[in-house]
């Protein structure tokens, strides 16, 4: 069955709804959880948790323009994995040509890619340099790696991708979240005026950052607590989507909630 909607895109609402239900049932032990899509949104759907009904709205935070972050994560995972195994000797570089499709970070294909690349690093640690080795190719899009020298033990990234540090990611994500929350508040004001406590589900299309970075960014956004809860649908996983089998599964976590037991406030430590 096709995992995308009629426009060829993943159905973000189905992915987020399933991630939320799975987290509530399996992490928070909320045994009575049901979801119902709303034909005349807003909201996108309704979720009932142990008898209490919430309107829930989905919004995509990070889109194609942040594909560079996924490449940065790949580079970091290769570097850290090779260093952990003690095989990183010399300067290696990943090269991005155009827009190759990189597997989701929690998928078996991603792990295979990491393991294959680390094996290449291990097998070339005693040579000065190598030719480029192709890792991924989608038509004219490609990802390759080469060893440049026996210098510092590192893995670099070259191509049309701007590499960002953690602090820069949080600042950019904060701005993206601020814009999304302001728009959703305006859209959902009539729903809240009816006495409902609203959940907001944030969808990160390209695994832009870890959940910890997302939470740190959110807690610096003005007005986030207008919502009852804010849930982060993080990276894809091999787990099947139980609520909407035609869509892929994701893991997720509450970044904030008025229900104290649903989340951990890092500022309370």
Order of alpha helices (4+ residues) and beta strands (2+ residues): alpha-beta-beta-beta-alpha-beta-alpha-beta-beta-beta-alpha-beta-alpha-beta-beta
